[in-house]
Amino acid sequence: MHTVTRSANAVLWLAVAATARAQTPAAPAPPLLHTQIDLGFVSTAGNTRVRTLNLGEQVVARPGGWTFSQTFAIVNGYTSGVESANNLKAGLRADRAIGAGFRVYALGTFYRDRFAGVARQFEEDAGLAYGILGGPRQVLDVEVGSGRIEQRGSDGASQQYWTSRAALHYRFNFATHAYAEQKVELISDLETFDNELLNTETAVAAPLSTHVAVKLDYTIRFASRPQPTFKKTDTVLSAGLQLQF
């Protein structure tokens, strides 16, 4: 893939999309503080013994023109008493509105997946975001940026490299807490141009009450150059409850 060409196309997309945003009605002001918790648990017995827990948490604060986000997610699973999944991701992010739908952002992320050969990975990134659609029914954001990744594999090998980042987030709100959502993120190595990470998340939620919903979530993580002896693609399908306050 040609990283420079993709980045140029993304910037052009930001500029052209401004006209679409001007025709979209503005969404009501979001709450100053919002908390979301996702819970899922599966346990089977008999011929097969499987136990899986997934927990996700997000806190968003919006003081003035700033938006601060803190996220945490973990998937842990056992099959016949032996650990078979161990995935953890945590992040901090700050966005600052600069007018006309544009925002600047900076983020930091920690990632670990023992069963993909990643002992630890740190990502720091900064860039520009633009809200093409601002709701209330539909939300569409695009982002372009650059940063750096430091990664250590389970074999002890380390690598560090500068990256480009492009991301898209689309959400369709059927009603309060009822929605379908798609996130796509592409991170490319700017030093070798043959190492790319693709992360996607597809989710749907249906409310049970004012603060509780049922959520179905499917994530894909693709690494074009995975750790030695490991596969390129990992997927997680989860179902559970979502709490919002």
Secondary structure as the mmCIF struct_conf table of DSSP 4:
data_model
#
loop_
_struct_conf.conf_type_id
_struct_conf.id
_struct_conf.beg_label_comp_id
_struct_conf.beg_label_asym_id
_struct_conf.beg_label_seq_id
_struct_conf.end_label_comp_id
_struct_conf.end_label_asym_id
_struct_conf.end_label_seq_id
HELX_RH_AL_P HELX_RH_AL_P1 THR A 3 VAL A 16
TURN_TY1_P TURN_TY1_P1 ALA A 17 ALA A 17
HELX_RH_AL_P HELX_RH_AL_P2 ALA A 18 ALA A 22
TURN_TY1_P TURN_TY1_P2 GLN A 23 GLN A 23
BEND BEND1 THR A 24 THR A 24
HELX_LH_PP_P HELX_LH_PP_P1 PRO A 25 PRO A 31
BEND BEND2 LEU A 32 LEU A 32
STRN STRN1 LEU A 33 THR A 44
BEND BEND3 GLY A 46 ASN A 47
STRN STRN2 VAL A 50 ALA A 61
TURN_TY1_P TURN_TY1_P3 GLY A 64 GLY A 65
STRN STRN3 TRP A 66 THR A 79
TURN_TY1_P TURN_TY1_P4 SER A 80 GLY A 81
STRN STRN4 VAL A 82 GLY A 99
TURN_TY1_P TURN_TY1_P5 ALA A 100 GLY A 101
STRN STRN5 PHE A 102 ASP A 113
HELX_RH_3T_P HELX_RH_3T_P1 ARG A 114 ALA A 116
TURN_TY1_P TURN_TY1_P6 GLY A 117 GLY A 117
STRN STRN6 VAL A 118 GLY A 134
BEND BEND4 PRO A 136 ARG A 137
STRN STRN7 GLN A 138 GLY A 153
TURN_TY1_P TURN_TY1_P7 SER A 154 ASP A 155
BEND BEND5 GLY A 156 GLY A 156
STRN STRN8 SER A 158 ALA A 175
TURN_TY1_P TURN_TY1_P8 THR A 176 HIS A 177
STRN STRN9 ALA A 178 ASP A 189
TURN_TY1_P TURN_TY1_P9 LEU A 190 THR A 192
BEND BEND6 PHE A 193 PHE A 193
STRN STRN10 GLU A 196 PRO A 207
BEND BEND7 LEU A 208 HIS A 211
STRN STRN11 VAL A 212 ALA A 223
BEND BEND8 SER A 224 ARG A 225
HELX_LH_PP_P HELX_LH_PP_P2 PRO A 226 PRO A 226
BEND BEND9 GLN A 227 GLN A 227
TURN_TY1_P TURN_TY1_P10 PRO A 228 THR A 229
BEND BEND10 PHE A 230 PHE A 230
BEND BEND11 LYS A 232 LYS A 232
STRN STRN12 THR A 233 GLN A 244
#
